[in-house]
Each structure stands twice: as structure tokens, then as C-alpha cells.
Amino acid sequence: MSEFNPRSTKSLIGLALGWVFSLALLIGPYIALTTYGAPPWGVYTYWLLMLTYLMAAYVIDASPDTSNLGIGGTMINNPFSYEDDYNRAALKVALFLWPGKVVWWTLGRSWRVIRGD
């Protein structure tokens, strides 16, 4: 993966797409909650859960060994090995946290553009 260059058009397009995705992830459910008349505690609960999710995405680094996901590199369970069970669980956690990592990537890259790095 190439390094981020704030002067590159390709990097800035990726950053703009990251912002679109991040705003859709954060504000889309909020608009749905407020449009359909959710009580205030529901909106507060949403923001608390979203903050918790983003913190978990920042802190947790689930890196599965993708060469050991099951029999023959597939997702089929190997009954003689428990390591593939852990790797499949780590893969599911990584896929679940991926949208939060995109939000953090967008914030970090935006900070680099603002600072002029």
C-alpha cells in the first residue's frame, strides 16, 4: 500500500470518499432516529454506542492468520486444529470493525492535510 500524499489527486479523492462513507456511517442512523421520532434517550444511546464502537475499532487490532482459516485455506472447520477457530473469529472481528477503522483513517489523514504534512 502506498504512503498517503496530501498533494496527490488520488489521495484526496480517497480522502473525500472516506468522508462520504464516515458521514453516512455516523449521521445516517441519527437522521433515521430523529425522523421517525425516537425518544431523546434513544438518540443519546445511539451516540454512546457509536462512540464505544469507534473506540473499540481504534484499540482492537484483530489480525487473523489468513493462511490458517480452515482445511486447505478455506473457511471449512478443521476438527483437528483449534487455531483455525481463533483465526476465523479474528477475521469476523476485523470485518466488523472495518467501518470504524475507515472513520479513524479518514480523521487521521484529514489531520495530516490540515497540518500540511
Long-range contacts (C-beta under 8 A, 24 or more apart in sequence): 4-109, 4-112, 6-109, 6-112, 6-113, 6-116, 6-117, 11-109, 12-113, 15-106, 15-109, 15-110, 15-113, 18-102, 18-103, 18-105, 18-106, 18-109, 19-106, 19-110, 21-99, 21-102, 21-103, 21-106, 22-102, 22-103, 22-106, 22-107, 25-99, 25-102, 25-103, 26-50, 26-103, 53-100, 54-100, 54-103, 54-104, 56-97, 56-100, 57-97, 57-99, 57-100, 57-101, 57-103, 57-104, 58-100, 58-101, 58-104, 60-93, 60-97, 62-90, 62-91, 62-93, 62-94, 62-97, 63-90, 63-94, 64-88, 64-90, 64-91, 64-94, 66-91
